Amino acid sequence: MRGLPLDSNARPSWALSRILRLFPVVLLLAAGFLLTSRSEFFAERVSSRDFFKLPVTCPAQSPAISPLLPFAPVDADYPSTAAVRLSGAIRVRTETFDASSSNGSDPSYDKFGDFEGYLRKTYPTMFHFFLQVRGAVDTINSFKSLKLEHIASHGLLFTWQGSDASLSPIILMAHQDTVPVPENTVERWTHPPFEGHFDENGWIWGRGGGDCKNLLIGELSAVDELLRIGFKPQRTVLLSFGFDEEGGRVRSASHLSAHVESIYGKDSVLFIIDEGEGIKEDYFGRTFITPALGEKGSANIEVTVAVPGGHSSVPPVHTGIGILSELVTTIENHPFYPKLSTKNPFSAYAQCLAEHSDIDPALKKALSHERTWDKAAAMMAAKNAGDGARLMTTQAVDIIHGGVKVNALPEQATAIVNHRISVDSSVKEIQQRYLELLNPVAHRFNLTVVDFDSDVPETATRYLKLSTPYGSEASPVSPYSGSAWDIFSGTARHLWGEDAIIAPLLMNGGTDTRAFQNLSRAIYRFEPLRSTDKYDIHTVNERIHIDGHLNTIRWVFALIQNADAFRE
């Protein structure tokens, strides 16, 4: 039976009408719930799954490598002997200054001759083998001999010739000089800064004890002990000691590096060791061995404002100093932000923390996926200022000057900003940033902007001049895999145990290794010192504990042997 004809004017009931209107909304809400649940579900799965598939991971941990010959000095009171050697080195003042002569033979550097004299007196057995060379290099027929060359007058290059010339040499570095002790701080020291006091608690006090005479004396003491027991290297060992790492203009490390390269060639060295990072003991429940595989760049940006002068009784609203203050404020109001990246070895260090320690679960989760690395970087920077600096380019307004008289308007005012440049950035990028930040401010004060590559126009009376008196890029990053890495990390774990984790790090400061980059890709900036082994580096009451110094000797003693036993 056919139905009745429908009334075209009929309407659905009120309830049905509401349901029909709400139905699409319900569908959308349901879909959203399902998608959200599904995405959260998969997000958890991706985070867990991808933790081990990140572009940067913690390096595989090399097994400990024990040297053939154990460290067993016959001197029953060897710790005291070692302390006396380091104390004596501290007593020889070897300060360098930024304004020092660029000529290494200048009389102001004669103190390094005194320091060499101390080394000769301290290591008579070792120096008995030395063939001193000044100028032409004599032929050495016996691999028992050590050769000492003077580079740029006071740079010391020791060569312990190996018996197998086919083996790549290794280089152990340190520097002879120290930062100065300001005269107005001497009275604040617990013990005089150049007394080398060795106290009853095992602390050796004095300038240079921690930076870097501990390493220099440690390396010589290790070689001295190897000589004593009759060790004969097959692989050549070079010890390179510059004398103006902390300042001065000789650039002795560059001269030393060039001399080594002239003998062995580029990329000829198995690995290079110099001062750097150390041991983090009981750090989130583990011991971490943290060699620095690279170091940040450095650039000084000079910001100069020049305006017409006049009598201060009729001043403008903003003097040159006032305008400079505005520019400095603009710079400081735009800091750099921390970030993890594949270029920065600190990222591998962060993954080691996530994988091998009891860090904050929220941080561990943020580290588990690259998309949340920015969050992880911010968390790490907030917890530790040193880590934050390793994660970004830093800026510090260190010098500012302007004006010459209280009743004369300043015609010129200058600020110098020091940047430590991230491995992700460059000097050029920093310069471009300055132009972008300061151009609007300069325009507001009617200043002509004279950029980094331009000279000030002769007709300019109001200008902002930007310049870079000094700039160096971040160093290349050394690999954390391969033969050199295995020797280094295996020796370190021999000393600190296989429960210790080798975690690559980045140095905020700089070292002499910057001049040695042509010689090896494997440059490890490291001293086997715990944070509790040395205090107050570069300031009042610098000191190092004898336990840390002894560990330095033991480590170098083992490293030379393990490198000697390795075959490429």
C-alpha positions in Angstrom: 0.0 0.0 0.0 1.4 3.4 -0.9 1.9 5.9 1.8 0.0 9.1 2.1 1.4 12.0 0.1 3.9 14.0 2.2 3.1 17.5 3.2 5.9 19.6 1.8 5.3 22.1 4.6 5.7 19.6 7.4 8.6 20.2 9.9 10.5 17.7 12.1 9.8 17.7 15.8 11.7 20.2 18.1 13.8 17.5 19.8 14.7 15.8 16.5 15.7 19.2 15.1 18.1 19.9 18.1 19.6 16.4 17.7 20.2 16.9 14.0 21.9 20.3 14.6 24.1 18.9 17.4 25.1 15.7 15.5 28.0 17.3 13.6 29.4 18.8 16.8 29.2 15.5 18.5 31.0 13.8 15.6 33.8 16.5 15.7 34.2 16.1 19.5 34.4 12.3 19.2 36.9 12.5 16.3 39.0 15.0 18.3 39.0 12.7 21.3 40.0 9.7 19.2 42.7 11.7 17.4 44.1 13.1 20.7 44.2 9.8 22.3 45.8 8.2 19.3 48.4 11.0 18.9 49.2 10.8 22.7 49.5 7.1 22.4 51.8 7.2 19.4 53.7 10.2 20.9 54.6 7.9 23.9 55.6 5.1 21.5 57.7 7.4 19.3 59.4 9.0 22.3 60.3 5.6 23.7 61.2 4.1 20.4 63.2 7.1 19.1 65.3 7.6 22.2 68.0 5.4 20.7 67.5 6.7 17.2 68.4 10.3 17.8 70.9 12.1 15.6 73.3 12.4 18.6 73.8 9.6 21.1 76.0 8.8 24.0 79.2 7.1 22.7 79.8 3.4 23.1 81.8 2.9 26.3 85.2 1.5 25.5 86.6 -1.2 27.8 89.2 -0.2 30.3 92.8 -0.6 29.1 95.4 -1.4 31.7 99.0 -0.5 30.9 101.7 -3.2 30.8 103.7 -1.6 33.6 102.0 -0.6 36.8 102.6 2.8 38.5 104.7 1.7 41.4 107.3 4.3 42.4 110.1 3.0 44.6 110.0 6.2 46.6 108.0 5.3 49.7 107.1 8.9 50.2 106.3 9.6 46.5 103.2 11.8 47.3 105.5 14.2 49.2 108.0 14.1 46.5 105.3 15.0 43.9 104.0 17.8 46.1 107.5 19.3 46.5 108.0 19.2 42.7 104.7 21.1 42.1 105.3 23.5 45.0 108.7 24.4 43.5 107.2 25.1 40.1 104.6 27.4 41.7 107.4 29.3 43.4 108.9 30.3 40.1 106.8 33.3 39.0 105.8 32.9 35.3 103.0 35.5 34.9 102.2 36.8 31.5 100.4 40.0 30.6 98.3 41.1 27.6 100.7 43.9 26.9 103.8 41.7 26.9 106.3 42.0 24.0 105.7 40.1 20.8 109.4 39.1 20.8 110.1 36.0 22.8 113.7 37.0 23.5 112.6 40.2 25.2 114.0 40.4 28.8 110.5 40.3 30.3 110.4 36.6 29.4 113.7 35.8 31.1 111.6 34.3 34.0 110.9 31.3 31.7 114.6 30.6 31.6 114.4 30.5 35.4 111.5 28.0 35.1 113.5 25.8 32.7 116.4 25.9 35.2 114.0 24.7 37.9 112.9 21.8 35.6 116.5 20.8 34.9 117.2 20.7 38.7 114.0 18.8 39.5 114.4 16.1 36.9 118.1 15.3 36.8 117.6 11.7 35.5 115.4 13.0 32.8 117.6 15.8 31.8 120.6 13.4 31.8 119.1 12.0 28.6 118.3 15.3 27.0 120.2 16.5 23.9 119.7 20.2 24.0 119.2 21.8 20.5 119.3 25.5 19.8 118.9 26.1 16.0 119.8 23.2 13.8 118.5 19.7 14.8 121.2 17.1 15.4 120.7 13.5 14.3 119.8 11.2 17.1 120.8 7.6 16.6 119.6 6.2 19.9 115.9 6.1 20.8 116.9 6.2 24.4 117.6 9.9 24.0 115.2 12.8 24.6 115.7 16.0 22.7 114.8 19.5 23.9 114.3 22.3 21.4 113.7 25.9 22.2 111.0 27.4 20.0 110.4 31.2 19.9 113.1 31.5 22.6 111.2 29.9 25.6 108.7 27.4 24.1 109.9 23.9 25.1 109.5 21.0 22.7 110.6 17.6 24.2 110.9 14.7 21.8 111.1 11.2 23.2 112.0 9.4 20.0 110.2 6.1 19.4 112.0 3.1 17.8 109.3 2.7 15.1 109.2 5.7 12.8 106.1 4.3 11.0 103.9 5.0 14.1 102.2 8.3 14.4 103.4 10.4 17.4 101.3 11.7 20.2 101.5 15.2 21.7 101.1 16.0 25.4 100.6 19.7 26.0 100.6 22.2 28.9 101.6 25.9 29.3 104.3 27.3 31.5 102.7 30.7 32.2 100.0 31.8 34.6 97.7 34.7 34.9 99.0 37.6 37.1 98.3 38.1 40.8 97.1 41.7 41.3 99.1 43.3 44.1 96.0 44.6 45.8 94.8 41.0 46.3 97.9 39.4 47.9 96.8 40.0 51.4 93.6 38.2 50.8 95.4 34.9 50.2 95.4 32.3 53.0 99.0 31.5 52.0 101.2 33.7 49.8 100.4 33.1 46.1 104.0 32.2 45.1 105.0 30.2 48.2 103.7 26.9 47.0 102.5 26.0 50.5 101.7 22.3 51.0 99.4 22.0 54.0 98.6 19.2 56.4 95.3 18.4 54.5 97.1 17.8 51.2 96.5 21.1 49.5 99.1 22.8 47.4 98.4 26.6 47.4 99.5 29.1 44.8 99.1 30.7 41.4 99.3 28.2 38.6 98.8 25.1 40.7 95.6 24.3 39.0 96.2 26.1 35.7 98.3 24.7 34.4 101.5 23.6 36.3 99.7 20.6 37.7 99.5 19.2 34.2 103.0 20.2 33.1 104.7 18.8 36.2 102.4 15.7 36.0 103.5 15.0 32.4 107.2 15.4 33.2 106.9 13.3 36.3 105.2 10.5 34.4 107.9 10.5 31.7 110.5 10.6 34.5 109.0 7.5 36.1 108.8 5.7 32.8 112.5 6.4 32.2 113.4 5.2 35.7 111.8 1.8 35.1 113.5 1.5 31.7 110.4 2.0 29.4 111.5 2.4 25.8 108.8 3.8 23.5 108.2 2.5 20.0 105.8 5.5 19.3 107.4 9.0 19.5 106.1 11.1 22.4 106.2 14.9 22.0 105.8 17.3 25.0 104.9 20.9 23.9 105.0 23.7 26.5 104.2 27.2 25.4 104.7 30.3 27.5 102.0 32.7 26.7 98.7 30.9 26.7 97.2 33.3 29.3 98.2 36.4 27.5 101.0 38.1 25.6 101.6 38.4 21.9 104.3 35.9 21.0 101.7 33.2 20.3 104.3 30.6 21.2 101.8 27.7 20.6 101.6 28.7 16.9 105.4 28.5 16.6 105.5 25.1 18.3 102.8 23.7 16.1 104.4 25.0 12.9 107.7 23.4 13.9 106.1 20.0 14.6 104.2 20.3 11.3 107.4 21.0 9.4 108.8 17.7 10.7 105.8 15.3 10.7 103.3 17.0 8.3 99.6 17.7 8.5 97.2 15.2 10.2 100.3 13.3 11.3 99.6 12.9 15.1 97.5 10.1 16.6 96.1 12.3 19.3 96.8 15.5 21.3 96.1 16.0 25.0 95.9 19.4 26.7 94.3 21.1 29.7 90.5 21.0 29.8 87.6 19.4 31.5 87.7 16.7 34.2 85.8 14.2 36.3 82.3 14.6 37.7 82.1 12.2 40.6 78.8 11.1 42.1 77.0 13.2 39.5 73.3 12.1 39.4 74.5 8.8 40.9 77.4 8.1 38.5 81.0 9.1 37.7 81.3 10.9 34.4 84.7 11.4 32.6 84.2 14.6 30.5 86.9 15.4 27.9 86.2 18.6 25.9 86.1 17.7 22.2 85.9 21.3 21.1 86.1 24.8 22.3 83.9 27.9 21.6 85.0 30.7 19.4 85.6 34.2 20.8 84.9 37.7 19.5 85.3 41.1 20.9 82.8 43.6 19.5 83.6 47.3 19.9 80.7 49.7 19.9 81.7 53.3 19.6 79.4 56.4 19.6 80.8 59.7 18.4 78.9 63.0 18.7 79.8 66.7 18.8 81.1 67.8 22.2 80.6 71.1 24.1 80.2 72.5 27.5 78.3 70.4 30.0 76.4 73.5 31.2 74.3 73.3 28.0 73.8 69.5 27.5 71.6 67.7 25.0 68.9 65.3 26.2 71.3 62.4 25.6 75.0 62.7 25.7 77.2 60.2 23.9 77.5 58.1 27.0 73.7 58.2 27.3 73.3 57.0 23.7 75.9 54.3 24.3 74.0 53.2 27.4 70.9 52.7 25.2 72.8 50.6 22.8 74.3 48.4 25.6 70.8 48.0 27.0 69.5 46.9 23.6 72.3 44.3 23.4 71.6 42.9 26.9 67.9 42.9 26.3 68.4 40.5 23.4 70.4 37.5 24.8 71.1 34.3 22.9 69.1 31.3 23.8 70.4 27.8 24.6 69.9 25.0 22.1 71.0 21.4 21.6 72.3 20.6 18.2 74.1 17.8 16.3 77.2 20.0 16.0 77.6 20.5 19.7 79.3 17.6 21.6 77.4 18.8 24.7 74.4 17.1 23.0 76.1 13.7 23.3 76.9 14.6 26.9 73.2 15.3 27.6 72.3 11.9 26.1 74.9 10.2 28.4 73.1 11.8 31.3 69.7 10.6 30.1 70.9 7.1 29.5 73.2 6.5 32.5 72.1 8.7 35.4 69.1 9.6 37.6 68.3 13.0 36.1 64.9 14.6 36.4 62.4 12.4 34.6 61.0 15.5 32.9 64.4 16.4 31.5 65.0 12.8 30.4 61.7 12.8 28.5 62.6 16.2 26.9 65.9 14.7 25.8 64.3 11.6 24.3 63.1 13.3 21.1 64.7 15.9 18.9 61.5 17.9 18.7 61.7 18.7 22.5 65.4 19.5 22.5 64.7 23.2 22.9 62.8 22.5 26.1 65.6 20.3 27.3 68.2 22.9 26.6 66.2 25.5 28.5 65.9 23.2 31.5 69.6 22.4 31.5 70.6 26.0 31.2 68.3 27.0 34.1 69.9 24.4 36.4 73.5 25.1 35.6 75.1 28.3 34.3 78.1 26.5 32.9 76.0 24.1 30.9 73.9 27.0 29.7 77.0 28.8 28.4 78.0 25.6 26.5 74.6 25.6 24.8 74.7 29.0 23.3 76.7 32.0 22.3 77.3 34.2 25.3 77.8 38.0 25.6 79.4 40.0 28.3 79.8 43.8 28.4 83.3 43.9 29.9 84.8 47.3 29.2 83.2 50.7 28.9 84.8 54.2 28.8 84.0 57.7 27.7 84.5 61.3 28.6 87.7 63.0 29.8 86.4 65.9 32.0 83.5 66.5 34.2 82.5 69.8 32.5 83.1 68.7 28.9 80.5 66.7 27.0 82.0 63.4 25.8 82.8 63.3 22.1 83.3 59.6 22.1 82.2 56.6 24.2 83.1 53.0 23.7 81.9 49.6 25.0 83.6 46.3 24.3 81.4 43.2 24.4 83.0 39.7 24.6 81.2 36.9 22.9 82.1 33.2 23.3 80.7 31.8 20.1 78.8 28.6 19.9 79.8 25.8 17.5 76.6 26.5 15.7 77.4 30.2 15.0 80.2 32.3 13.6 81.8 35.7 13.9 80.0 36.9 10.8 76.6 35.9 12.3 77.4 37.9 15.4 78.3 40.9 13.4 75.1 40.7 11.4 73.1 40.5 14.6 74.6 43.7 15.8 73.6 45.5 12.7 70.0 44.3 13.0 69.7 45.2 16.7 71.4 48.5 16.7 70.4 50.1 13.4 67.0 51.2 14.7 68.6 52.7 17.8 71.2 54.6 15.7 68.5 55.9 13.4 66.5 57.2 16.4 69.5 59.2 17.6 70.4 60.4 14.1 73.7 58.4 14.0 75.3 57.2 10.8 76.1 53.5 11.1 79.6 52.6 10.1 79.7 48.8 9.8 82.5 46.3 10.5 84.1 46.5 7.1 83.9 50.3 6.5 85.9 53.3 7.6 84.4 56.4 9.2 83.6 59.0 6.5 85.7 62.2 7.0 82.5 64.3 7.0 80.7 62.3 9.7 80.2 64.0 13.0 77.5 61.7 14.5 78.1 58.1 14.0 78.0 54.6 15.5 81.1 52.6 14.6 81.1 48.8 14.9 84.4 46.9 14.8 85.9 43.5 15.8 89.4 43.9 17.3 89.6 40.2 17.9 87.6 37.3 16.5 88.2 33.5 16.2 85.8 30.8 15.2 84.8 27.8 17.3 87.2 24.9 16.9 86.4 21.8 14.9 84.9 19.1 17.1 87.0 16.0 17.6 85.4 12.6 17.0 84.2 10.4 19.8 84.8 7.1 18.1 87.8 5.4 16.5 91.2 4.3 17.6 92.4 7.5 19.3 89.1 7.8 21.2 89.3 4.1 22.3 92.9 4.6 23.7 91.9 7.8 25.5 88.6 6.5 27.0 90.0 3.1 27.8 92.9 4.6 29.8 90.5 7.0 31.6 88.3 4.1 32.6 91.3 2.1 33.7 91.9 4.9 36.3 88.3 5.5 37.3 86.7 2.1 36.8 84.4 0.7 34.2 81.4 2.0 36.0 82.5 5.5 34.9 80.9 6.9 31.8 82.8 8.8 29.1 80.7 11.8 28.1 82.0 14.3 25.5 81.8 18.0 26.5 82.5 21.4 25.1 84.9 24.0 26.6 83.7 27.5 27.3 87.2 28.8 27.4 90.2 28.4 25.0 93.5 26.5 25.0 96.7 26.3 23.0 95.3 23.4 21.0 93.7 26.0 18.8 97.1 26.3 17.1 97.4 22.5 16.7 94.3 21.7 14.7 96.3 21.0 11.5 98.2 18.1 13.3 95.3 15.9 14.4 91.5 15.6 14.5 91.7 13.8 17.8 92.3 16.6 20.3 91.2 15.9 23.9 91.2 18.7 26.4 91.2 16.9 29.7 92.8 16.6 33.1 91.9 13.7 35.5 90.8 16.1 38.3 87.5 16.0 40.2 85.7 19.3 40.9 86.8 18.8 44.5 90.5 18.5 43.5 91.1 22.1 42.7 89.5 25.5 43.6 89.7 29.2 42.8 91.5 29.0 39.4 92.5 32.4 38.2 91.6 34.1 41.5 92.5 34.4 45.2 93.5 31.1 47.0 94.1 29.0 43.9 95.0 25.5 45.1 95.1 21.8 44.1 94.9 18.7 46.1 97.8 16.2 46.0 95.4 13.4 45.2 94.4 15.1 42.0 98.1 15.7 41.1 98.9 12.1 41.7 96.0 11.0 39.5 97.4 13.3 36.7 100.8 11.5 36.9 99.2 8.0 37.0 97.0 8.8 34.0 99.8 10.2 31.8 101.9 7.2 32.9 99.2 4.8 31.6 98.3 6.8 28.5 101.8 6.8 27.1 102.0 3.1 27.5 98.6 2.3 26.0 99.2 4.6 23.0 102.6 2.9 22.5 100.9 -0.6 22.5 98.3 0.4 19.9 98.8 -0.3 16.2 97.0 1.6 13.5 
